[in-house]
Amino acid sequence: MDSPWAPLRGRVFRMLWIAVLAGNVGTWMQTVGAQWLVVEEPDAATWTSLVQTVTMLPVLILALPAGAIADVLDRRRLLIAVQTALFLVGAGLTVLTTLGRMPPPLLLFFTFLLGVGQALTLPTWQAVIPEVVSRDELPAASALGAVNTNLARSAGPAVAGLLVAHIGPAAVFGLNAISYGVFVVALLVWRRPPRRGPSHPERFGPAVRAGGRFVRYAPTVRRLLIRVILFVVPGSVVWGLLPVVAHQELHLGASGYGVLLAALGVGAIAGALLMPRIRRVMSADRLILVAGLVYGGALVVVALVPQEIPVGLVLVAAGAAWMTLVSRMNATLQLLLPNWVRARGFGIYQVVFAGSQALGALVWGQVAEWAGLPVTFIAAAVLMLAGTATVPWLPVHEHDDADRSPAVFWAEPHIMFEPHADEGPVLVTVVYRVRDEKADDFVAAMDAVRLTRLRTGAVRWGLFRDGEDPIRYVEVYQVPTWEDHLRQHEGRLTGSDEQIEQRALALADGPPEVNHLLPTDKGD
């Protein structure tokens, strides 16, 4: 789908996209208001970087549990509850700021609460997107998500700067509270159709562990997360210290700081509009190289040329680099994650992304206090370029053609009694007969099967050859409970998993023999 605007033709996506835009504008206004409220405090670099840190810290702590909740509960109802709570928190922040009772520690506390709401919202919203657009539209929808964020990044800071300069931070906080109400209204209008899934929802603890296992045994997802870390940690220096650059290096007021953030947003919007063309002509790895070089170069200019116009121009380029890379990673992850674990996968992604931003902002704030802003930005540029140089050793494989749709292709277990859902561990054995001339290929194919078992629920796996019957191979894997194993049967496996298993089965003689071993009743 070449048009970057195609998903907006759908009424539901368009309505929710506009509501999310309102929320994102409010969030950026909140960030500007909070950072500017402390910019004249002693140790301003520490306070402003802490605003960024406490905003992202809840995502680091809660995104994976939030993803598990979003995969288990109704996502629409969850979003409504969270946005309602955020409205109440935003209203409280507005009232206390208006009354002049908002010291920096209390401001950080309220910012943390808003961050908790964002931690619950982000993976849930990302998991909702594939429900309201087609698979072909997912890359465009992801790019539109980046357009949304960066329209907000462009408009929010500029408006916030004007409001802070002429009215005060309380007005910014009030508008942010209203933006949460807009999202609630849009969610109430959307009537989410019933979703078919397993007969029993997953419990919270096992759901969290299952999400972690999936990412642990999905090499493509792990490489993508490493690439995000290598880009975001040095890149976070801009988001954490730009208010201090504006105030101390460029001698700008709140409006000037808003203009600098708007420059970042303008560049990001331009990059988003070019994403369909970039996707056609540039692989993900080449994009990582280009984005890293552009962003690293921008950091050098910010460090060495303390003048408003050059800094504004390079921030446009930095915004485009940031948006194109983050959007590409986001779209790639959408394609890699099956529906049953999508919110949990994005929860882990948000943990990595927010953790990188929070850690980076905190570290760069301390480095700036110790060594000054120019040295800090040069150090971040060097780290950015060093990370970019690792692309040949840590490439990103997109697998756009992989089939992530649920595939129910295992036969129902033939057992003589019905185990309890919690009974376990369950030991599954699969016996294959493979002739010697195919043995090496079979063992290689089974290594891919191993990952499918571990991604979908197994905690241990092994492949053994029978010493008395050399053409007899026995696959053994252990699943924590009978319920976990049934979920493998009921939809955790995908079309790609089926293809992997069929390649191994094609090398064996005849169908395999499957057995399920359950614990004996130990008695007293």
PyMOL commands that set and color helices and strands:
alter all, ss='L'
color gray80, all
select helices_A, chain A and resi 6-9+11-37+44-72+75-98+104-132+135-166+169-189+204-216+219-249+254-281+284-304+308-336+339-371+373-388+436-456+482-492+495-505
alter helices_A, ss='H'
color red, helices_A
select strands_A, chain A and resi 426-433+460-465+472-479+513-517
alter strands_A, ss='S'
color yellow, strands_A
deselect
rebuild
show_as cartoon
